[in-house]
């Protein structure tokens, strides 16, 4: 009896200390996460406030709040066409990269062949190479294609953006496929479903989150791509990042910050829509009667 009473308080203290230590670790992580989030968010807030500046120069803190530079962006013959050009380029890049990247990820995760690791490294190499090197290589390569004029064209820029964004799609889709039980698809095939129907009804719903994330990454990376734009753009094919860079070289007005505000808004809206669609898709297989 005495030993039981003596042991119980010690055990309680040990358990309480363990609970306090376990509770302290998540709190520390939360503090670090909040600080990191603020650190990453501050530049975007500065850009937005600079775009709403009532002064005549790009300064921070703003001299006041005004929408005149937003109006200047919407009526600009430089920034608005560049914004629409980047939007069209990013949208097409997202579609093509998602299709090619998804098929590549399926092939690399399901087919075992000699040199598979080398092929995977080849597709992921653009993540390691500087963007300027890729842009210069494509520029020189396009100049040596006399029967396929891609140099300084929209389609040449599109090929470069697809090359840069493919690794993001391949990586996210591959991660989803590694956690997917392929026996479910095989069961659907054994019950009479064809390969396409088995993939669309069984595999696709399970890896949809990875495909969606890869598509979002491809869109954002393409829309904000500057290195390739520096090497491959022309005055008639100027994406928004390069247009902002060129404007700031010769004039220091807040129109470029207003253009950046619209770019930030586009990214935020696309992330919100993607999150909403991903959450709603979880209920796609539920039927309410």
Phi and psi in degrees as a GROMACS rama.xvg file:
@    title "Ramachandran Plot"
@    xaxis  label "Phi"
@    yaxis  label "Psi"
@TYPE xy
-65.272  -43.0148  UNK-2
-64.7678  -34.8997  UNK-3
-64.2727  -42.5106  UNK-4
-66.5815  -35.3371  UNK-5
-71.7201  -33.0389  UNK-6
-77.9616  -35.5453  UNK-7
-59.5619  -47.6374  UNK-8
-61.7695  -39.3899  UNK-9
-62.118  -41.6546  UNK-10
-65.0389  -37.6906  UNK-11
-65.6869  -41.6005  UNK-12
-64.6564  -40.8589  UNK-13
-63.9848  -42.6123  UNK-14
-66.2952  -39.4918  UNK-15
-66.8032  -40.281  UNK-16
-64.2751  -39.9732  UNK-17
-63.6285  -39.7929  UNK-18
-66.0695  -38.8536  UNK-19
-66.2488  -40.6865  UNK-20
-65.5025  -40.3949  UNK-21
-65.7493  -33.3418  UNK-22
-77.1635  -25.858  UNK-23
-73.5744  -32.8488  UNK-24
-65.673  -50.3756  UNK-25
-60.1339  -35.4008  UNK-26
-63.0755  -42.4076  UNK-27
-62.9359  -41.4526  UNK-28
-63.2144  -39.6275  UNK-29
-64.6824  -40.2059  UNK-30
-63.9975  -44.7325  UNK-31
-63.7101  -40.0773  UNK-32
-63.7557  -41.4132  UNK-33
-65.5114  -43.4421  UNK-34
-63.0688  -42.988  UNK-35
-63.7374  -41.7803  UNK-36
-62.8272  -43.2319  UNK-37
-63.8702  -41.9064  UNK-38
-61.2806  -38.8088  UNK-39
-78.0831  -26.6879  UNK-40
-83.7535  -27.6851  UNK-41
-57.9904  -46.3515  UNK-42
-58.5285  -39.0489  UNK-43
-65.1939  -39.218  UNK-44
-64.5608  -39.9745  UNK-45
-62.9353  -41.2002  UNK-46
-63.0129  -44.4414  UNK-47
-62.3136  -46.4497  UNK-48
-66.1904  -35.9513  UNK-49
-67.0391  -34.0039  UNK-50
-71.4331  -20.4477  UNK-51
-99.7644  14.2115  UNK-52
-68.7015  137.998  UNK-53
-87.0552  -9.2322  UNK-54
-77.0466  -178.719  UNK-55
-99.8187  -0.0658038  UNK-56
-132.023  157.272  UNK-57
-79.4222  94.7556  UNK-58
-133.133  159.895  UNK-59
-143.772  134.766  UNK-60
-69.9372  155.164  UNK-61
-67.3747  151.142  UNK-62
-74.2637  -15.8761  UNK-63
172.627  177.279  UNK-64
-108.783  132.793  UNK-65
-155.828  155.65  UNK-66
-102.626  12.8222  UNK-67
-68.8768  -31.0363  UNK-68
-79.6305  -26.3744  UNK-69
-65.4192  -43.3658  UNK-70
-63.758  -37.0483  UNK-71
-63.2081  -38.3999  UNK-72
-65.5279  -43.6217  UNK-73
-68.1355  -21.1015  UNK-74
-107.871  3.92072  UNK-75
-72.9509  141.093  UNK-76
-87.0967  -2.37817  UNK-77
-109.921  -52.5293  UNK-78
-77.0123  -43.9558  UNK-79
-64.0661  -46.7217  UNK-80
-60.9431  -36.0925  UNK-81
-66.7283  -38.098  UNK-82
-63.158  -46.3772  UNK-83
-66.3936  -35.7549  UNK-84
-63.4709  -46.6492  UNK-85
-63.7967  -37.5207  UNK-86
-64.4206  -45.0514  UNK-87
-66.1032  -41.5316  UNK-88
-64.5485  -44.0005  UNK-89
-66.9184  -37.1707  UNK-90
-66.5914  -45.8205  UNK-91
-66.4978  -38.1137  UNK-92
-61.8812  -42.5743  UNK-93
-60.4116  -44.5939  UNK-94
-64.9853  -51.4545  UNK-95
-66.8993  -43.3513  UNK-96
-64.1182  -37.5336  UNK-97
-65.4428  -43.6165  UNK-98
-65.7769  -51.4615  UNK-99
-67.519  -42.8406  UNK-100
-64.948  -38.3945  UNK-101
-66.317  -45.5306  UNK-102
-64.2749  -38.7538  UNK-103
-65.5689  -41.8477  UNK-104
-63.581  -41.3493  UNK-105
-62.1131  -43.0731  UNK-106
-65.3605  -44.092  UNK-107
-71.9573  -27.6786  UNK-108
-90.1504  -19.0179  UNK-109
-111.236  -22.6454  UNK-110
-107.649  119.039  UNK-111
-94.5788  124.212  UNK-112
-150.923  155.894  UNK-113
-61.6534  132.42  UNK-114
85.4281  15.7792  UNK-115
-63.5011  -38.4202  UNK-116
-63.7419  -36.1317  UNK-117
-67.2125  -40.4157  UNK-118
-64.9004  -41.745  UNK-119
-62.6423  -42.1473  UNK-120
-63.5535  -34.8254  UNK-121
-63.266  -43.5258  UNK-122
-71.261  -30.0077  UNK-123
-90.5301  -2.30062  UNK-124
-59.6097  -36.1039  UNK-125
-57.862  -20.623  UNK-126
-70.3055  -26.2636  UNK-127
-95.5695  -25.6531  UNK-128
-84.0119  141.552  UNK-129
-62.724  143.652  UNK-130
-61.311  -34.6576  UNK-131
-64.6877  -35.2658  UNK-132
-66.6953  -43.6849  UNK-133
-63.7478  -43.703  UNK-134
-63.0464  -42.7278  UNK-135
-65.1677  -41.4634  UNK-136
-62.6955  -42.6931  UNK-137
-66.6037  -38.9073  UNK-138
-61.5643  -46.4843  UNK-139
-66.3846  -38.4004  UNK-140
-66.074  -41.5829  UNK-141
-64.0507  -33.7681  UNK-142
-65.7689  -22.1941  UNK-143
-100.158  21.5687  UNK-144
-116.836  79.1406  UNK-145
-67.2063  -28.3285  UNK-146
-92.5996  -1.67949  UNK-147
-138.304  85.0398  UNK-148
-72.1875  97.2063  UNK-149
-110.019  -12.3466  UNK-150
-66.2697  127.928  UNK-151
59.1741  40.1042  UNK-152
-126.651  165.25  UNK-153
-63.3511  -39.577  UNK-154
-70.693  -34.3366  UNK-155
-64.8171  -40.2426  UNK-156
-64.1821  -38.849  UNK-157
-63.2873  -42.9142  UNK-158
-60.75  -42.1611  UNK-159
-64.0605  -41.7029  UNK-160
-67.231  -37.5388  UNK-161
-63.5098  -42.0585  UNK-162
-60.7666  -37.6519  UNK-163
-77.7289  -34.1183  UNK-164
-90.7313  -16.1079  UNK-165
-56.0414  -43.187  UNK-166
-58.2934  -31.9637  UNK-167
-67.8228  -41.3546  UNK-168
-68.8679  -44.6258  UNK-169
-61.3999  -41.9323  UNK-170
-65.2607  -47.1179  UNK-171
-70.5004  -40.3683  UNK-172
-69.3754  -38.7115  UNK-173
-62.1563  -40.4644  UNK-174
-61.0643  -38.6748  UNK-175
-69.0667  -37.7139  UNK-176
-70.8905  -32.9208  UNK-177
-65.9858  -27.1939  UNK-178
-93.7813  5.51756  UNK-179
-98.3562  134.196  UNK-180
-82.7139  107.864  UNK-181
-68.0548  -16.4028  UNK-182
-64.333  -25.1055  UNK-183
-65.2078  -42.9323  UNK-184
-68.1874  -37.3392  UNK-185
-64.9565  -34.6099  UNK-186
-65.8858  -39.4423  UNK-187
-64.957  -37.8933  UNK-188
-66.118  -38.1342  UNK-189
-69.4354  -21.3794  UNK-190
-89.9428  5.0398  UNK-191
110.934  -2.23142  UNK-192
-76.7284  142.19  UNK-193
-74.9322  171.877  UNK-194
-61.9326  -39.4341  UNK-195
-69.5756  -44.9573  UNK-196
-66.66  -38.8971  UNK-197
-63.5027  -39.2909  UNK-198
-67.7127  -44.6194  UNK-199
-71.2026  -32.1227  UNK-200
-93.7166  -22.1516  UNK-201
-116.264  -55.9804  UNK-202
-74.2701  -49.0678  UNK-203
-57.4527  -45.5375  UNK-204
-60.7044  -27.5423  UNK-205
-83.2071  -24.7623  UNK-206
-110.232  11.4072  UNK-207
-60.7496  -36.4511  UNK-208
-63.1748  -41.3591  UNK-209
-66.1096  -39.6848  UNK-210
-65.7828  -41.6325  UNK-211
-64.0406  -43.7909  UNK-212
-63.1365  -42.2464  UNK-213
-63.266  -39.2543  UNK-214
-63.5387  -42.3598  UNK-215
-64.0817  -44.3829  UNK-216
-60.3165  -43.1497  UNK-217
-61.9091  -42.0047  UNK-218
-64.8713  -47.5125  UNK-219
-66.8507  -44.0835  UNK-220
-64.0205  -40.831  UNK-221
-66.8297  -43.1321  UNK-222
-64.712  -34.8689  UNK-223
-98.8466  11.5927  UNK-224
-70.1386  122.69  UNK-225
-110.175  -39.3331  UNK-226
-61.1841  -47.7664  UNK-227
-65.3325  -36.7051  UNK-228
-62.7789  -36.2178  UNK-229
-63.5635  -33.6478  UNK-230
-94.6637  -26.1254  UNK-231
-114.012  -9.40243  UNK-232
-82.4792  160.698  UNK-233
-131.783  168.834  UNK-234
-56.8254  -27.5058  UNK-235
-92.6052  -9.78443  UNK-236
-132.608  76.1298  UNK-237
-116.193  111.8  UNK-238
-70.0273  165.846  UNK-239
-62.2383  -44.8855  UNK-240
-57.3424  -41.2512  UNK-241
-71.9557  -34.0402  UNK-242
-64.4516  -40.5  UNK-243
-64.9836  -41.8677  UNK-244
-62.6582  -45.2722  UNK-245
-64.6871  -37.4405  UNK-246
-66.1069  -42.4282  UNK-247
-70.3685  -16.2828  UNK-248
-73.2516  -29.7234  UNK-249
-116.145  -20.4025  UNK-250
-146.922  151.83  UNK-251
-121.871  51.121  UNK-252
-102.355  158.538  UNK-253
-74.4017  5.96074  UNK-254
-61.9701  -37.3623  UNK-255
-65.2266  -35.7404  UNK-256
-67.9914  -36.9335  UNK-257
-63.9185  -38.5457  UNK-258
-63.7872  -39.3338  UNK-259
-64.0735  -33.7739  UNK-260
-62.9151  -42.1693  UNK-261
-67.8698  -33.8901  UNK-262
-66.7962  -42.1357  UNK-263
-63.5754  -42.2537  UNK-264
-62.1356  -38.2927  UNK-265
-64.3593  -43.2881  UNK-266
-64.8744  -42.8162  UNK-267
-63.7846  -44.6005  UNK-268
-63.0809  -42.703  UNK-269
-64.2965  -37.6063  UNK-270
-67.8497  -39.99  UNK-271
-65.4772  -44.9448  UNK-272
-63.5237  -40.5491  UNK-273
-63.9618  -42.0117  UNK-274
-63.6831  -41.9823  UNK-275
-64.7199  -44.599  UNK-276
-65.6413  -36.4357  UNK-277
-66.8217  -41.3882  UNK-278
-68.0704  -39.8556  UNK-279
-68.417  -30.4623  UNK-280
-67.1736  -19.0626  UNK-281
-64.4085  -22.6324  UNK-282
-101.152  11.8753  UNK-283
-65.2799  -31.2591  UNK-284
-91.8514  2.91189  UNK-285
-96.0167  130.205  UNK-286
-111.036  128.026  UNK-287
-100.35  130.053  UNK-288
